[in-house]
Amino acid sequence: MHVGDLLQIKGLDLTLIWGGENLLDQAISGVTATDLEDPARFLQPGEIVLSGLVWWTEADRHARTERFVSALAQSGATALLAGEETHGTVPADIVDSCREHGIALLAVPAHTNFRAITEAVYRRQWGDLSRRPADHFALPENVRNELGRLLDHRADAGELLECALAPFGTPSCYVLTSSGRTIARTASAPELPATQAAQNLRGLTGETLRVQAETTPYDAWYLHLPQAGGAPPRALHETAEAIGQYRHHHDRRHAARRRTGQELIALVDRGGADTGSLTNALASCGPLTEGPWQVVVTAAGGQLADSAAEEALTEALQHLPSAVFAVGTTLDAEAVAVVRSGGWGTAGLREPWSLLHDCRPETPLHTGVSAPTTEPTGLRTALAQARYALAAARHGSPMPGHVTAVEELSSLDSLLAGIPADVRTIFSAATLGPLADREPASHSRLLETLEVFLAHNCSWARTAEALHLHVNTVHYRIERIQDLTGRDLSRLDHKLDLRAALLCR
C-alpha cells in the first residue's frame, strides 16, 4: 500500500495538504499514532504517523514543530496524517516544516477516527499480501491461507505463532508487551518472567520486531525470538503483521468493556450516586459485582497523550493474574481503576510499575492506592484516598515512578505530602511568621536551630553540641523563635505546629 492510496479510501475523507507524486508513491510499512513532541524513538522506517497535534502550542510553535517533523524525517516516516479536531485546521508552520523536510502531509477531519485509518491500512496490507506472487513470501501459501482463516475465526495469538512458524521448526517465540508481559508464546518457548522479558526487549540478543498498532509507550507489542536466525526475516515480518491484525480485532472486541469501565469511573468521580446505580455499574463490568474493592489512581507527566496514564494502569494491572478491574479516565486526565480487593496487593503492583517506568524513564508515573471498601457507596471515599496517596507519592518519592498506598501514610511527613503544594506553602508561612522569609541571614540561622532543636527532642545540650554552640546561645535563639512565631516550645501542640511548618516548606 502507498501513501497516495489513502486519499482514495472512501469514508476517511483525507485531504492532501502537501506532497508530490514521488512522496505519494512511497510504500507504507505500518502505522504509529502519537502526540509526543519528540516521537523519534518509537518510529520505524516506512510508517505513516497519525497525530492529533496536541503537542503543538501557539507560544513556542516553531521549536515544537521543528522537533516533531524532524523526528519523522530522521526516522524515515513516509507521511504525517494531522488531525484537525484540536486546532480546527493544520497550522501553517507544520505545513512549511513538512515541505522543508520532504514529508507528505495529509489532513484528517474531526469526524474521522484514527482507528478507522489504522484498520483501513492493515486491511489493505493484508489483502495486498494475499495477492502477491508466492515467491515473494517466506511463508508458504498454505500457511498464509491458514493464518487468514485463523484470524477470521478469532484464534488466539499463540495459535497464530504456531501456525506461522511451523515451517521453520516452531522455534521459541514470544509476543511481549513493552513492559515484558507475555501475550503469547510457542509451545517450545519456556515461561519468561516479566523482568527478564523486558531486559530481552531492550538487549541486543535475538530478534525483535514491533507489532504495528495504535499504542502508547506502555502498551506496545513486540514479536521476540530469543535466538537470532530462528526464521527468515520476511517470515517474521509477515508473522508480526498477522499479530498486528489479531491485536486490532482484539482491541475492537474489548471496546465495549472499556466503555462500561469508563461509565463506572465517571459515576464514581461525579459522586452522589446511590447504591443501586453503583451496583448496576459494577455488574455491567462483569466479575466486579462482588467486593470488597480498592481504587487505584494514576497520573503521567510530560508530553504524553491523555490515554497514556490509562494504558499504563491497565498494563500494570494485567501483570497481576488475580486482579479483576475496570479502568477509565477522569476529566482531569487521571486514570482510575476499581479493582476487586484480595490476591494482588500494593506490593505486587510495584514490580510491573517499575517495568512500566523503564518504558519511558523521563516521564513521571505515579500511583495511589486506596484502602478496601465493602460498600459501593464507599467507592467515592476510596477515590479520594487514592488521590491523596497519589499526591503523597508525587511529593514524597525521590523516584519518578512510584506506588503509594493510603495505609503507608503513617508519619507526619507522609501525611503532609498529600496536601496540595499551595496549601502547604500558606500554612508554613502563616505558622513560621517572619521566619518564613530567610532574609536576613539571622532568620536562616534561627530556622536551622529550630529544626535541630526539634530533631533532638528539644534537648538544649544535644542541640548545642550538634550546632557547635554554647547552650546559652541555643536558649537565646529558641526564645527569639518563640517571640517571632508566637509559639511556646514547651507545649506539644506548638511543637507539632512548627514541625509541620518546617516539613511544608
N, C-alpha and C positions, 0 to 999 in steps of 0.2 A: 504494500500500500504506500502511496506517495502523498506528500503534503497537499497537493492540488486536489486529490480525491476527496478531501474533507469538505471542500466547497460544493461538491455535487451530492452530498448525502442529504436527502430530504428530512426535514424536521429539525436539523441542527441550526439552520439559518445563520451560518457563519459568514462573515464579511471579510474579504481581503483588504487590509489597510496598506500593506506594503509587501512586496516580494515579486521578483521577476520569475520568468519561466524556469530558469536554472534552479532557483530555490524551491519552486513548487514541484519540481521533478525529483526532489530528494526522497529517499525511502524512509519510512517510519519504522523504527525498531521497537518502540514502546511508548508508554505514556507515564508522565510523572506530574502530579498536582502538588503545588507548593505555594506558600506565601512567605517563605523565608526570604529575608533580604539578601542573603548570600547562599544560594542553594547548591553551590558547585559540588560539594562532597556527596550529594545524593543523586546526581545526574549521570546518565550513561550516554555515550555517543549515539546519535540517531534518534533520540527521543523527541517527542513534542512535549512542551511544558505548558500545563494549564495553571493559570494564576488569577486569583480574584483581585490582585493588586492591592491587597490590604496593607502591604509593606510601604506603599507609596504615600507620601505626605507632601503637602504644598511647601512646608517650611524648608526642607533640605532635599527637594525633589531631584536635583541634578546629581548629587552624590549617590543617593539611593538608586536612581535609575541606572547610572553607570555601573554600580556594583552588581546589580541584578543581571542586566543584559550582558555585561562582560563575562559573568559566570556562565551564562548559557553558551556564549561563543566559545569560551575556553573548554567547556565540557563536550562540545560537538553537538549540541542540540540543533534540531532541524527547524523548529518553528516555535514561536510563542503564541499561545491562544489566550488572549487577555479578556477577562470578564468585564463587562460594562456596568454591572449592578452596583459596585461600590462607589464609583465616581461618576456614573452616568454616561461616560464615554472614555475612550482610551486617551490618557494625557498626551499632549503633543511631544513632550520631551522623550517619552517612551518610543514614539514613532521615529523620532530623529535618531535615537540611540540604536534601535533595531536596524535602521538604514545604514548607520555608520559601521555596525558590526556584522552586517550581512545576515541577519536573522529574519526569516519570514514572519510577518505579524498578521494574525487574524483576530477579529473582534468576536467575542461570544456574547450574544444578547442576554439580558437578565432572565428571560424565560427558558433558556437552555441550561440544563443541569450538566455539570462536569461529568457525572457518572454516565450520562447518555453518550457523551463523546467517547469516553473510555470504552464503553460497551460497543459502540459502533466500530472503533478501531480494531478491537480484538476479534469481533465477529468477522470483520472483513479480512483480517490477517489469517484467521483460521480457514476461511473459505479459500483465500489465495494459496495457502499451503496445500490444501487438498487438490488443487487444480494444477500444481506444478508437475513437471516430468518426474518420474520416480527416481531417476538417477541423481536428482538434486538433493535427495534426502539421505541422511544417515540411518533413519528409521525405515524398516521395510514397510511396504504399502499396507500389508495386512495389520501391522502394529498401529499405523496411523488410523486406519479404519476402526480398529478396536478401541483406540483412545477416544475417537469421536462417539462411538456407541456408549462407552462408559460415562462420558460426560453427559450425554443425553439422558442416561438412566441414573444420574446423580450418584455415581460411585464416589467413594471417598478418595482422599489424596494418596493413601497408601496403595490402593488398587491401581491408581494411575502410574505410580512409581514402578510397581512390579511389572505392569504391562510394558511400559516404555523401555525399561532396562533389561527385560528378559533376553533379548537377542545378544546381550553382552555379558551373560552370566549373572545377571542381577547383582551387581556389586553393592556394597554398603552405601546407602544414600539416604539423606535426610531432607525434609522440608522444615526449616527452622525460622522462628521469628528473630527479629533483631536483638532481642534480649535472651535468646538461647532456648526458648520453649519449643519443644518438638511438636510439630503439627502432624507429621507422618514420617515413617521410615520403612525401608525394605526389610524383609524378614531376616536377611543376613546382617543387618545393622544392629549392634548392641545398644541397649538403652544408654542415652547420653545425658548426664546431669546438665542442668541449665548453665551452670558456671563454666563447665568445660566446653559446652556448645558455643557459648558466647566468645570464649577465647579462640576457638577454632575459626569462627567467622572473621575475627579480627587478625588472625595469624596468617602466615604465608604458606601453610601446608594444605594439600588437597586442592580441590576446585570448588569455587563458589560463584553462583550466578544469582542475581537479584530477580525475583519474580515480579514482573511488571504489574502494578496496580496503583490505585489512588490511595496513598498512605501517608502517614506521618513518620518521623524517625523512630517512633516507638512500636509500630505495628507492621513494619515491612516484613516480607517473607523472603527466604533465600533457599535455593537448591544447593545442597552441600554434599560433596563426595570427599571423605577423609583422605582417600588415596587418589592422587592425580593419575590420569590415564585410564580410569575405570571404564570410560565410554568415550566415543568420538565427540569432539566439541559440538558438531552440528546436532548430534543426537541429544546432548544435554540442553542445548538451546530450545529444541523442539519440546523436550520434556518440561522445561521451565515455562514455555508458552502454554502447554496443557494445564500445568498447575495454576498459571495465571487465569485461565478460563474457569477452572474449578473455584478459585478464590472469588472471582466476580459473581458466579452463581451462588456461592456460599454467602457472600455479603448480602445479596438480594434476598435470599431466603430468610436471613436473620433481621431484615429491616423492620418487620412487624414487631419483633421482640424489643428492638431498640425504641420503637415508638411507645410501647407500653411502659418501658422503663422511664422514658422522658416524661410521660404523663404522671407517673408516680412521684418522681423527683420534683416536678413543678407543683404538685399538690402539697407535698411536704414543705417546700420552700415558701409557698404562699402563707401557710399557717391557717388556723381556724377551721380546718376540715374536721368533720365529725367521724366517729368510729366507723360508721357504715361506709362512707366514701373511701376512707383509707383502706378498709378491709377489702373492698371491691377492687381497688387499685393494686393491692398486694396480690389478690387472687388472679388478676389478669397477667401477672408476672410468673404464674405457674408455681414452682416449688417454694416461693416466698410466702405462701399463705400462712404458714405457721412460724411463730417466732421462737425464741427471742431474736431481736435484730440489733445490729450496730450500724452506724452511719460513718462513712469514710468520705472525707473532702480533700480534693487535690487542686493545686494551682500550679501552673507552669509559667515561668517568667520568660523574658526575652522576646523575640520577634516571631514566635510560633503562632500558627493559626489557632483559633479558639478551640478547635476539635482536638488539639494535641493533648491537653490535660485529660480529656475523656478517654482518648485512645490509650494513654499511658496507664490510667487507673484500670481500665478494662483488661489490658495486657497483664498488669501486675496480679489482679485477682484470678485471671485464668491460669496463672502459675500454681495456684492452690487448688488441688483436686477436689477438696471438700467444700470449697466456697460456692454458695448459691447466692446470686446477687442480681440487681438491676441497676443500671447506670444512666445518668442523664446530666444535663448541663444547666446551670442557673443563668439568669440574665447577667450576672457579674463574671461570666466565663469560668466559674468554678465547676469542676467535675465532681459529682456527688454519687455515691453508691449506697444503696440499702443492702446490707449483707446479712444473711441468716447467721446468727452467732453460734459459735461452737465448732471446734475441729480445725480452725485455721489460726486464729490469734495474731496479735500485732507483731510478735516476734517473727512469725512465719512470713509476714509481708515484707520484712526488711531485706531479705536476700534478693527477691525479684526487684525490689525498689532500687537496690544498688546496681543491678544489672541494667535497669532502665536508665538510670543516671549516666551510666557509661555509654549509652547510645548517643548522648548529646551532653558531654560533661560541662560545657559552658553555660548550660541553661539550668537555672534553679528549679528544682522539682520537689516540692514538699507536700506532706500529707498529714492530716489529723484524723484520729480515730476516736469515736465516742465510747461511752460505757454502754453495756447492753440495756435494752428496754423490752419489756414483755407486752406492752400495750401499743397498738397502732398510734394512738394519740400521743405517745411519748416520742415519736419519731422527730417531731419538731424540736423538742428539747435536745434530743440526741444530735440533731444537725447543729444546734447552737454550741454544744460541747465540742463537736468535731471541728467547727470553725475556730473555736478558741484554741484547741490543741494545734491546729494548723498555724495560727498566728504565733503561738509559742515556738513552734518548730522553725518558722521563718526567722524569728528574732534571736532565739537562744542557741541554735545549732551552728557550729562552725562549718558544717558540711553543706554544700549546695543542694543536696538531696537527702531528705531525712523524713522518717516516720515517727510521729509522736502520738501517744495515746493519752486521753484526758486523765487516766489514772496515774500517769507518770508525773503529773504536775504536783509534786509532793514537797516542794520547797517554796519559800517566798520568791526567790529569783525566778523559778519556772512559772509560778503563778502570775507574776507581774509581766512576764514575757508575752502573754497573750493579750494584754491591754493595748489598744491602738497607740501608735507612737505619739500622736499629738496629745492624747490624754496623759500619757506618761510625762511628756515634757511640761505640761501645765502643772501637774501635781508636784513634780520635782522643783519647779521654780517657786510655786506657792509655799512649799514646805521649807525649802532652804533659804528663802528670802534673799537678802543681799548676797549671800554666799553663792547663789546660783550663777552670779557673774564672777568669773575667775579673775577679773581685774578689780582692784590692784593685786599685785603678787601675794600680798598677805592673805587674801581670800583663798588662793590656791593652797597655801600652807595650812590654813585652818581646815579646808576640806580634807587634805591628806591626814591631818591629825585626827579628825573625826572618824575617818574610815579606819585608821589603825586602832583607835580607841575602841570602836565597836567590835572590830575583829578580835580584839584581845579581851573581850568580855568586860570592858570598862575598867580594866586594871591600870592604875596610874603608873605603877613601876614597870610593868611589861611594855606599856606604850612608850614610856621614856626610853627604855632600853632599845626598842625596835627603831625609834626615830633618832637615837643618839642625842637625847635632850636631857636636861635636868628635870626632875619631877615637878619642880615649881613652874617651869616653863609650860609643861603639859597642863597643870592646873590653870594657868593664866589663859592658855588657848581655849580650853574647854569652857571656861567662864565667858570668854569672848564669843564663842559659838552659841552659847545659850542666850546671850544678850541679843545677837543678831537674828536668831531664828525664833526666839520666844519659846523655846522648848527646854524642858528640865530633864537632863540626862540621868537623873536619879529615878525617873519614872519609866516603867516598862513600855507603856503605850507611846511615850515620846521617843524612846529609843527605836521602837519599831517604825514610827513615822519617819525618822531621819534615815534609818537603814533602807527603807523602801524608796525614799527620795534619792539616795545615792545610787540604788540599783536602776532607777528610772532615768538616770542621766543619759 
